[in-house]
Amino acid sequence: MSFQDLKTYRNPVGFRGKSACVVQLWWLVQSTLFAASPQFMYGWRRFLLRAFGAKIGVGVIIRPSVRITYPWKLTIGDCSWIGDDVDLYTLGDITIGANAVVSQRSYLCTGSHDYRVSSFDIYEKPIVIEDEAWVATDVFIAPGVTVGRGAVIGARSTVLEDMPAGMICVGYPARPIKKRVMKD
């Protein structure tokens, strides 16, 4: 019995969403013009992402060390922040709402492989970070997850299922532990 026979693996037709030439051009632009841009050039990075089909709101702050696999599968709402060394693995769509924060070194992963078939088929499921949510530092978010409006995902948490709105969620796997209460 063979568990994995990788010579039989094939990407599904149209999986990347653009031609191989566009994908390679984005990777070249991302590693040069995007990554080498000074910290304060948020407008420049927004421009580059929009040029490749991303839907980026006004006032969005994206650090130059952010990595985005396929920008045409990315939507970010107004006034959101994406921190240093965040990886947006957009094999599927990632939607980040308005006034949301994804902090440094977090990894949003929309794709994986089906370990139950020997051809190790790839699949994608969208991730949604709703308005006013905060994904703290070094968080992993699995394919298909929605983080509810105003939720806080604590540092170094692993999110394997949907997290409810307005809750502080922590751990491996992340679980809601208390309501997010505002001072004002």
C-alpha positions as CSV (number, residue, x, y, z in Angstrom):
1,M,0.0,0.0,0.0
2,S,1.3,3.4,-1.0
3,F,0.4,6.4,1.3
4,Q,1.8,9.1,-1.1
5,D,2.7,8.8,-4.7
6,L,3.8,12.3,-5.6
7,K,4.5,11.6,-9.2
8,T,0.7,11.4,-9.7
9,Y,0.2,14.8,-8.1
10,R,-1.3,17.5,-10.4
11,N,-2.5,21.0,-9.7
12,P,-6.2,21.5,-10.5
13,V,-6.8,23.4,-13.7
14,G,-6.9,27.2,-12.9
15,F,-5.9,26.6,-9.3
16,R,-3.6,29.7,-9.2
17,G,-6.3,31.9,-10.7
18,K,-3.8,33.6,-13.2
19,S,-1.3,32.4,-15.8
20,A,2.1,31.1,-14.8
21,C,3.6,34.3,-16.3
22,V,1.5,36.6,-14.1
23,V,2.4,34.4,-11.1
24,Q,6.1,34.7,-11.8
25,L,5.8,38.4,-12.5
26,W,4.1,38.9,-9.1
27,W,6.8,36.9,-7.3
28,L,9.5,39.1,-9.0
29,V,7.7,42.3,-8.1
30,Q,7.0,41.1,-4.5
31,S,10.7,40.2,-3.9
32,T,12.0,43.5,-5.3
33,L,9.7,46.5,-5.6
34,F,7.4,45.5,-2.7
35,A,9.9,44.0,-0.2
36,A,12.6,46.6,-0.8
37,S,10.3,49.6,-0.4
38,P,10.9,51.8,2.7
39,Q,8.6,51.2,5.7
40,F,6.6,54.4,5.2
41,M,5.6,53.6,1.5
42,Y,2.3,52.1,2.4
43,G,0.6,53.7,-0.6
44,W,3.2,52.2,-3.0
45,R,2.6,48.7,-1.7
46,R,-1.2,49.2,-1.9
47,F,-0.7,50.3,-5.5
48,L,1.3,47.2,-6.3
49,L,-1.2,44.9,-4.8
50,R,-4.1,46.6,-6.6
51,A,-2.2,46.4,-9.9
52,F,-2.2,42.6,-9.4
53,G,-5.9,42.4,-8.6
54,A,-6.0,42.7,-4.8
55,K,-8.9,44.7,-3.3
56,I,-7.3,47.0,-0.8
57,G,-9.2,49.6,1.1
58,V,-8.1,53.1,2.0
59,G,-5.6,53.7,4.8
60,V,-4.4,50.1,4.9
61,I,-1.0,49.6,6.4
62,I,1.0,46.7,4.9
63,R,4.6,46.2,6.0
64,P,7.2,45.4,3.2
65,S,8.1,42.0,4.8
66,V,4.5,40.7,4.3
67,R,4.3,37.8,1.8
68,I,1.3,37.2,-0.3
69,T,1.1,34.2,-2.6
70,Y,-1.6,35.4,-5.1
71,P,-2.7,39.0,-4.5
72,W,-5.8,38.6,-6.8
73,K,-7.2,36.4,-4.1
74,L,-6.8,39.0,-1.3
75,T,-9.4,41.6,0.0
76,I,-8.5,44.0,2.9
77,G,-11.0,46.5,4.2
78,D,-10.3,50.2,5.1
79,C,-7.8,51.1,7.9
80,S,-6.5,47.6,8.5
81,W,-3.0,46.7,9.5
82,I,-0.8,43.8,8.3
83,G,2.4,43.4,10.4
84,D,5.9,42.4,9.7
85,D,6.6,38.9,8.4
86,V,2.9,38.0,8.0
87,D,2.4,35.3,5.4
88,L,-0.9,35.4,3.6
89,Y,-0.9,32.0,1.8
90,T,-3.7,32.9,-0.6
91,L,-4.2,29.6,-2.5
92,G,-7.9,30.4,-1.7
93,D,-9.4,33.8,-0.9
94,I,-8.4,35.7,2.2
95,T,-10.8,38.5,3.3
96,I,-9.7,40.8,6.1
97,G,-12.3,43.3,7.2
98,A,-12.1,47.0,8.1
99,N,-10.1,48.1,11.2
100,A,-8.7,44.6,11.6
101,V,-5.1,43.8,12.6
102,V,-3.0,40.8,11.6
103,S,0.2,41.1,13.7
104,Q,3.8,40.1,13.0
105,R,4.8,36.6,12.0
106,S,1.2,35.3,11.7
107,Y,0.4,32.8,9.0
108,L,-3.0,32.6,7.3
109,C,-3.1,29.3,5.4
110,T,-5.9,28.8,2.9
111,G,-4.6,25.5,1.4
112,S,-3.4,22.1,2.2
113,H,-3.3,18.5,0.8
114,D,-5.7,15.6,1.1
115,Y,-3.7,13.0,3.0
116,R,-6.3,10.4,2.3
117,V,-5.5,10.0,-1.4
118,S,-2.2,8.8,-2.7
119,S,-2.0,11.7,-5.3
120,F,-1.9,14.1,-2.3
121,D,-4.5,16.4,-3.9
122,I,-4.3,20.1,-3.0
123,Y,-7.3,22.0,-1.9
124,E,-8.2,25.5,-0.8
125,K,-10.7,27.0,1.6
126,P,-11.2,30.7,2.3
127,I,-10.2,32.5,5.4
128,V,-12.3,35.5,6.7
129,I,-11.0,37.9,9.4
130,E,-14.1,40.1,10.2
131,D,-14.1,43.8,11.0
132,E,-12.3,45.0,14.1
133,A,-10.7,41.6,14.8
134,W,-7.1,41.3,16.1
135,V,-4.9,38.3,15.2
136,A,-2.0,38.8,17.6
137,T,1.6,37.8,17.0
138,D,2.7,34.4,15.6
139,V,-0.8,33.0,15.1
140,F,-1.6,30.2,12.7
141,I,-5.0,30.2,11.0
142,A,-6.1,27.1,9.2
143,P,-8.0,26.8,5.9
144,G,-11.7,27.6,6.1
145,V,-11.7,29.6,9.3
146,T,-13.7,32.7,10.1
147,V,-12.6,34.9,13.0
148,G,-15.7,36.9,14.2
149,R,-16.1,40.6,14.4
150,G,-14.0,42.1,17.2
151,A,-12.5,38.8,18.3
152,V,-9.0,38.8,19.6
153,I,-6.8,35.8,18.9
154,G,-4.0,35.6,21.4
155,A,-0.3,35.4,20.6
156,R,1.0,32.0,19.4
157,S,-2.5,30.5,19.1
158,T,-3.5,27.9,16.5
159,V,-6.9,28.5,15.0
160,L,-8.4,25.3,13.5
161,E,-12.1,26.3,13.6
162,D,-14.3,29.4,13.5
163,M,-13.9,31.8,16.4
164,P,-16.9,33.8,17.7
165,A,-17.3,37.6,17.5
166,G,-16.3,39.7,20.5
167,M,-14.4,37.0,22.3
168,I,-10.8,36.6,23.5
169,C,-9.5,33.3,22.1
170,V,-6.2,31.6,22.9
171,G,-4.4,28.3,22.8
172,Y,-3.6,25.2,20.8
173,P,-6.2,24.7,19.5
174,A,-7.6,28.2,20.1
175,R,-10.7,28.4,22.3
176,P,-12.8,31.4,23.4
177,I,-12.0,32.2,27.1
178,K,-13.8,35.5,27.8
179,K,-15.7,38.4,26.2
180,R,-13.8,41.3,24.9
181,V,-14.8,44.2,27.1
182,M,-14.0,47.8,26.0
183,K,-13.0,50.6,28.4
184,D,-14.7,53.3,26.5
